[in-house]
Amino acid sequence: MGQKRGTLLVCATPIGNLGDITLRAIEVLKSVNLIAAEDSRVTLKLLNHFGIRKPIVIYHQKPKRLEWLLQQLKEGKNIALVCNAGTPSISDPGVPLVKRALQEGITVSPIPGPSAVTAALSVSGLDAQRFLFLGFLPRNQRERKELLEQIKALPFTIVVYESPHRLRENLSDMLEVLNDRVVVLCRELTKLHEEVALTMLSELKRRYERETPVGEFTLVIEGARAERREPDWSKVDETVKSMLGEGRSVKEIAKEVSSKFGVPRSEVYKRSLKLARNFQSS
């Protein structure tokens, strides 16, 4: 009988306020054999705050380190994967370890918790039923504009992470490609200087032409608005006349035709009454 393998526990940690850590995350960090971290200095502060002492291994800098971590899991060690803030593998270098663990048949289990994406969406007031998360936009301007061009016509809310030193040029490109849109600025979420502000891309660009960007930014941007096209009323009228000829009632016609052509039922009803009078007098 083979040796029992360990579990890779993908553990979310606070994005700012340490009080946001979950009870389960604390239990996991206390119970695992070691912690795979993005930056040992950041993780050590978290562990010290909660009085936790565990070996910390940096997981993304050397390929041999990843192989070593996989071997530890195969030998039965339980490992907690953490990033500097929020949920690992979300715009984060933890993906290769998770992917390799799954490929090797090792159990991977989520320990849910804070995430800047969901935190920003929750306070944005924008539609979050469907959204596009783009992480950090490409550093190369041509690649950045190409990506924005690909998604500019989509009706879904967009979420992006921004660093302060790239915010100005990225806002300029977003305004150029996406045109002016509603945007919710989420800065320093859960921290002392937290800011959530509803504005426009043009206004935000002007603001940071005057101010120096400071802090960590998540931008929630309105999706493309559907263009309203004027209905072809001649086709609407033809359909109404055809249905009147079949002996259908005006009420019934208004309901069916408004649904078919995407036009107001009241307008179809008025046109149907007029056409019905003409139909009866002819």
Buried (B, 14 or more C-beta within 10 A) or exposed (E): EEEEBBBBBBBBBBBBEEEBBBEBBBEBBBEBBBBBBBBBEBBBEBBEEEEBEBEBBBBBEEEEBBEEBBEBBBEEBBBBBBBBBBBBBBBBBBEEBBEBBEEEEBEBEEBEBBBBBBBBBEBBEBEBEEBEBBEEBBEEEEEBBEBBEEBBEEEBBBBBBBBBEBBBEBBBBBBEBBEEBBBBBBBBBBBEEBEBEBBBBBEBBEBBEEEEBEBBBBBBBBBBEEEEEEBEBEEBBEBBBEBBEEEBEBEEBBBBBBEEBEBEBEBBBEBBBEBBEEEEEE
